[in-house]
Amino acid sequence: MRRIKLLIWALPLVAGCFSAGPARKAPVNWTIEMRAAPVTAEAAAKWGVARLSQVAVRAPFDSTHLAVLRRDGSLAFDPANVFAAAPSALLRGAAQDAAAASGLFVCVVPATSAAGTKTLIEVTVDELALDCRVEGARIATVALTVTLVDARDVVAVASGEGTKPAGAGDYSAAFSAAFAEAMAAALKKL
């Protein structure tokens, strides 16, 4: 009986070992979108109706956690700041909007469209990261390649880069502007 009383008395002392502990703060979700179209429309479209066939983000930048380039050259993933969805999914709409705003195409339809098109647009994102290599600076960086395919033949390839300061902490605005700048640079070269 004495042992049972001791166990009952000691139970509250060890109960903390079974609790969940302090609650972790939920990560902040960010997005990427075309807020303003920096691409100037051409006088006449060079290509007809085009389909945005794919947007691929190369590893290791295809993570929902923001990739952070460190001063020592290493790469880290920020557990407190994440993209609201996979980067390739977020970039699909922004890429379509940028291509449509460029004026290079009569119309740009998504990959899911039933419209018949000969021209395909492929976007490969080579880098999507928060550059913190310079002390005290946070810069959203995007590097990408746009490939135009017409009747299964590659007809044009162009690359573009974009960087925007992210020191204010609004990663949606910074990454959206950097992506728009990279797309504009690539599309102007097509």
Phi, psi and chi 1 to 4 in degrees:
 res  aa     phi    psi   chi1   chi2   chi3   chi4
   1 MET       -  -38.4 -175.7   70.4  167.5      -
   2 ARG   -64.5  -36.8 -174.8  172.1  178.2 -161.1
   3 ARG   -64.5  -40.4  -74.1 -175.1 -173.1  165.2
   4 ILE   -64.0  -42.3  -66.7  173.9      -      -
   5 LYS   -63.1  -39.4  -75.1 -178.2 -177.2 -179.9
   6 LEU   -64.1  -42.6  -91.3  171.3      -      -
   7 LEU   -63.4  -42.8  -75.1  172.7      -      -
   8 ILE   -64.9  -39.4  -67.5  172.7      -      -
   9 TRP   -68.8  -36.6  179.0   79.6      -      -
  10 ALA   -81.4  -19.1      -      -      -      -
  11 LEU   -54.9  -46.3 -170.8   60.7      -      -
  12 PRO   -62.1  -27.3  -22.2   30.6      -      -
  13 LEU   -69.7  -35.5  -65.1  176.4      -      -
  14 VAL   -96.9   -3.4  -64.3      -      -      -
  15 ALA   -62.6  -29.2      -      -      -      -
  16 GLY   -62.1  -26.3      -      -      -      -
  17 CYS   -68.9  -20.9  -62.9      -      -      -
  18 PHE   -99.1   -5.2  -56.7  117.5      -      -
  19 SER   -82.5  167.5   66.7      -      -      -
  20 ALA   -75.2  -16.9      -      -      -      -
  21 GLY    85.0 -172.6      -      -      -      -
  22 PRO   -66.2  141.4   18.2  -25.0      -      -
  23 ALA   -70.4  137.5      -      -      -      -
  24 ARG   -82.7  142.9 -114.1 -172.5 -174.0 -176.8
  25 LYS   -70.9  133.8 -173.1  177.3  175.5 -175.9
  26 ALA   -66.4  143.9      -      -      -      -
  27 PRO   -67.9  154.3   19.8  -26.6      -      -
  28 VAL   -87.5  132.6  179.1      -      -      -
  29 ASN   -96.1  133.1  -68.2  -66.2      -      -
  30 TRP  -121.2  160.1  -57.6   99.9      -      -
  31 THR  -132.5  172.6 -171.9      -      -      -
  32 ILE  -133.4  127.5  -58.9  172.0      -      -
  33 GLU  -151.0  166.0   58.5 -168.5   12.2      -
  34 MET   -88.0  103.1  -76.9  -65.1  -66.2      -
  35 ARG   -87.4  -36.8  -65.9 -174.7  173.6  179.0
  36 ALA  -142.2  139.3      -      -      -      -
  37 ALA   -90.6  101.7      -      -      -      -
  38 PRO   -79.3   -5.5   31.5  -34.6      -      -
  39 VAL   -82.3  129.3 -174.1      -      -      -
  40 THR   -88.4  134.6   54.2      -      -      -
  41 ALA   -69.7  139.5      -      -      -      -
  42 GLU   -72.7  158.6  -62.4  -73.7  -36.4      -
  43 ALA   -64.9  -42.3      -      -      -      -
  44 ALA  -137.8  141.3      -      -      -      -
  45 ALA   -65.2  136.1      -      -      -      -
  46 LYS   -80.7  -30.9  -76.1  172.7   98.7  172.6
  47 TRP  -125.5  159.5  -71.9  -79.9      -      -
  48 GLY   -77.8 -140.1      -      -      -      -
  49 VAL   -73.3  132.6  176.8      -      -      -
  50 ALA  -123.7  150.2      -      -      -      -
  51 ARG  -109.6  130.2  176.2 -175.8  -43.1  -78.7
  52 LEU   -77.9   95.1 -179.4   65.7      -      -
  53 SER   -77.2  -35.9   67.9      -      -      -
  54 GLN  -158.5  151.3   74.5  172.0    8.8      -
  55 VAL  -129.3  114.6  175.8      -      -      -
  56 ALA  -115.6  139.0      -      -      -      -
  57 VAL  -114.2  121.8  179.4      -      -      -
  58 ARG   -71.3  146.7  -73.2 -170.4  174.7 -179.0
  59 ALA   -66.6  147.2      -      -      -      -
  60 PRO   -92.1   11.5   35.3  -36.5      -      -
  61 PHE   -83.4    2.9  -55.2  105.6      -      -
  62 ASP   -88.7   16.0   56.7  -11.8      -      -
  63 SER   -87.3  150.9  170.5      -      -      -
  64 THR   -71.4  -26.3   55.2      -      -      -
  65 HIS   -74.7  136.2  -68.4  -81.8      -      -
  66 LEU   -60.4  128.1  -99.0   64.4      -      -
  67 ALA   -80.1  133.8      -      -      -      -
  68 VAL  -121.2  121.3  179.3      -      -      -
  69 LEU   -85.1  120.7  -57.5  173.7      -      -
  70 ARG   -94.3  163.0  -65.9  178.1  173.1  170.1
  71 ARG   -59.5  -34.1  -70.2 -175.8   77.6 -169.5
  72 ASP   -81.1    4.4   64.5    0.7      -      -
  73 GLY    91.3   -4.8      -      -      -      -
  74 SER   -84.7  170.0   65.4      -      -      -
  75 LEU  -120.3  132.5 -179.3   71.0      -      -
  76 ALA  -125.6  162.9      -      -      -      -
  77 PHE  -119.5  125.5  -66.2   94.8      -      -
  78 ASP   -79.0  114.1 -172.9  -11.9      -      -
  79 PRO   -74.9  -15.5   26.9  -32.8      -      -
  80 ALA   -91.7  -15.1      -      -      -      -
  81 ASN  -130.6  119.4  -68.4  -70.9      -      -
  82 VAL  -131.7  155.3  -61.8      -      -      -
  83 PHE   -76.3  147.1  -71.8  116.9      -      -
  84 ALA   -67.0  -17.2      -      -      -      -
  85 ALA  -155.2  178.2      -      -      -      -
  86 ALA   -58.3  136.5      -      -      -      -
  87 PRO   -53.2  -38.0  -28.9   36.6      -      -
  88 SER   -63.2  -35.4   58.3      -      -      -
  89 ALA   -71.3  -40.9      -      -      -      -
  90 LEU   -65.3  -37.5  -71.8  176.6      -      -
  91 LEU   -77.5  -17.4  -65.3  172.5      -      -
  92 ARG   -57.3  -51.4 -120.9  178.2 -102.9  130.6
  93 GLY   -66.3  -40.2      -      -      -      -
  94 ALA   -65.6  -38.6      -      -      -      -
  95 ALA   -66.6  -41.6      -      -      -      -
  96 GLN   -64.0  -43.5 -177.8 -178.9  -15.5      -
  97 ASP   -63.4  -40.2  -66.1  -15.2      -      -
  98 ALA   -66.3  -43.2      -      -      -      -
  99 ALA   -65.0  -40.6      -      -      -      -
 100 ALA   -66.0  -39.2      -      -      -      -
 101 ALA   -72.5  -18.3      -      -      -      -
 102 SER   -67.7  -26.4   72.2      -      -      -
 103 GLY    79.4    1.9      -      -      -      -
 104 LEU   -74.3  -20.4  -67.6  171.3      -      -
 105 PHE  -122.7  148.4  -50.8   96.3      -      -
 106 VAL   -61.9  -41.2  170.6      -      -      -
 107 CYS  -160.4  149.4  176.8      -      -      -
 108 VAL  -122.2  121.6  178.4      -      -      -
 109 VAL  -110.5  154.9  -63.1      -      -      -
 110 PRO   -73.8  167.4   26.1  -32.6      -      -
 111 ALA   -60.1  -26.6      -      -      -      -
 112 THR   -84.0   -4.6   56.3      -      -      -
 113 SER   -69.6  147.1  174.5      -      -      -
 114 ALA   -87.0   -2.2      -      -      -      -
 115 ALA   -64.1  139.5      -      -      -      -
 116 GLY   -83.0  124.7      -      -      -      -
 117 THR  -137.1  148.2   62.7      -      -      -
 118 LYS   -94.3  -30.4  -74.5 -173.2   -7.1  179.7
 119 THR   -92.9  128.1  -54.5      -      -      -
 120 LEU  -116.6  143.4  -57.0  176.2      -      -
 121 ILE  -112.1  126.2  -55.3  167.8      -      -
 122 GLU  -118.9  130.3  -62.4  176.8   -4.3      -
 123 VAL  -117.4  126.6  178.5      -      -      -
 124 THR  -118.5  119.3  -56.8      -      -      -
 125 VAL   -92.3  116.0  178.2      -      -      -
 126 ASP   -86.3  -29.1  -56.7  -53.1      -      -
 127 GLU  -148.0  134.3 -176.4  174.4   85.5      -
 128 LEU  -146.6   91.8  178.5   68.2      -      -
 129 ALA  -149.3  162.1      -      -      -      -
 130 LEU   -97.8  112.0 -171.5   62.7      -      -
 131 ASP   -86.1  112.3 -170.1  -14.4      -      -
 132 CYS  -118.7   27.7  -63.8      -      -      -
 133 ARG   -74.4  -24.4  -68.5  178.6  -71.6 -166.3
 134 VAL   -95.6  128.4  175.5      -      -      -
 135 GLU   -58.0  130.6 -170.4  170.0  -21.4      -
 136 GLY    80.6    2.1      -      -      -      -
 137 ALA  -116.6  140.1      -      -      -      -
 138 ARG  -126.5  117.8  -71.4 -179.5  -71.0  170.1
 139 ILE  -128.1  123.4  -59.0  166.9      -      -
 140 ALA   -75.0  125.2      -      -      -      -
 141 THR  -123.3  138.4   62.1      -      -      -
 142 VAL  -137.7  130.6  177.0      -      -      -
 143 ALA  -129.5  133.9      -      -      -      -
 144 LEU  -148.9  166.9   54.9   80.3      -      -
 145 THR  -129.6  134.1  -56.7      -      -      -
 146 VAL  -110.4  127.8  175.8      -      -      -
 147 THR  -119.1  129.5  -55.3      -      -      -
 148 LEU  -102.7  128.7  -74.6 -176.6      -      -
 149 VAL  -119.3  126.8  178.7      -      -      -
 150 ASP  -123.9  117.4 -166.9   -9.6      -      -
 151 ALA    52.4   45.3      -      -      -      -
 152 ARG    71.4    7.0  -65.4 -174.8  173.7 -125.8
 153 ASP  -109.7  136.3  -68.0  -34.1      -      -
 154 VAL   -73.7  122.1  173.4      -      -      -
 155 VAL  -108.0  -20.1  -66.6      -      -      -
 156 ALA  -161.4  143.6      -      -      -      -
 157 VAL  -137.6  132.4  178.0      -      -      -
 158 ALA  -146.4  147.2      -      -      -      -
 159 SER  -114.4  155.7  -63.3      -      -      -
 160 GLY  -150.7  154.1      -      -      -      -
 161 GLU  -131.5  151.3  -65.1 -179.3    4.5      -
 162 GLY  -144.1  140.8      -      -      -      -
 163 THR  -137.6  139.9   58.8      -      -      -
 164 LYS  -142.2  138.3  -70.3  -63.8  171.9 -168.0
 165 PRO   -61.4  139.1  -17.3   27.1      -      -
 166 ALA  -124.3   20.3      -      -      -      -
 167 GLY   -62.1  -25.4      -      -      -      -
 168 ALA   -72.8  -15.2      -      -      -      -
 169 GLY    91.2    0.5      -      -      -      -
 170 ASP   -91.5   86.3 -175.0   -9.9      -      -
 171 TYR   -69.9  -26.4  -62.3  130.2      -      -
 172 SER   -61.7  -49.0  -71.3      -      -      -
 173 ALA   -65.2  -43.2      -      -      -      -
 174 ALA   -66.4  -48.1      -      -      -      -
 175 PHE   -69.9  -34.4  -82.1  103.8      -      -
 176 SER   -63.2  -45.3  -65.4      -      -      -
 177 ALA   -67.7  -39.5      -      -      -      -
 178 ALA   -65.7  -40.9      -      -      -      -
 179 PHE   -66.4  -42.7 -179.1   74.7      -      -
 180 ALA   -61.2  -40.3      -      -      -      -
 181 GLU   -65.6  -42.2 -177.4  179.2  -53.8      -
 182 ALA   -65.2  -43.8      -      -      -      -
 183 MET   -64.0  -42.7  -79.9  -65.7  -69.4      -
 184 ALA   -60.7  -44.2      -      -      -      -
 185 ALA   -62.8  -42.8      -      -      -      -
 186 ALA   -69.3  -44.4      -      -      -      -
 187 LEU   -65.4  -32.2  -69.7  168.4      -      -
 188 LYS   -67.6  -22.0  -75.9  179.4 -176.3  175.6
 189 LYS   -88.2   -9.3  -64.5  174.5 -170.1  173.8
 190 LEU   -75.7      -  -66.6  177.6      -      -
